[in-house]
Amino acid sequence: MSKARINLIIDALLLLSIAPIVGIGLLINYVLVPGVQRWEIYGRNVELLFWGLDRHDWGAIHYFVGLIFLALLVLHVALHWGAIVGISRKLIPRRFTRRLVAAILVALVILMTAFSAFIKPELREGGAGMGHGRGHSRPMRPGGMH
């Protein structure tokens, strides 16, 4: 198979993987909203599903499609490495400056990709039943119903 055909296939797969990443992100953000927003929109605790999956299920799919996209992107960069080096030599003629820019880019990519491994979450007491829309601060009706 020619390099041009491989590039075309990888580019098509990149496009086909970024589309669901964006679509699922919009679905999670605007349709399958978190608990507090469900209370505001529907006036009660409802379970929001699309194709039988809730926002957490879609989040898992979003994550795995993102990993596929990342793998394809690495492959894309590897296949275009010669062009990347050639263009960077033309745009940044000084070798030291080119290496400095490359080192900064690599450091930023590593930092932005791996930062979650180095942080601890803030803890905030939520009280009984908080999370996933349960225990919203509405007065309880007799019988424990909101």
HELIX and SHEET records of a PDB file:
HELIX    1   1 LYS A    3  LEU A   26  1                                  24    
HELIX    2   2 LEU A   27  VAL A   31  3                                   5    
HELIX    3   3 GLY A   35  TYR A   42  1                                   8    
HELIX    4   4 ARG A   55  LEU A   79  1                                  25    
HELIX    5   5 TRP A   81  LEU A   91  1                                  11    
HELIX    6   6 ARG A   95  ALA A  114  1                                  20    
HELIX    7   7 PHE A  115  PHE A  118  5                                   4    
END                                                                             
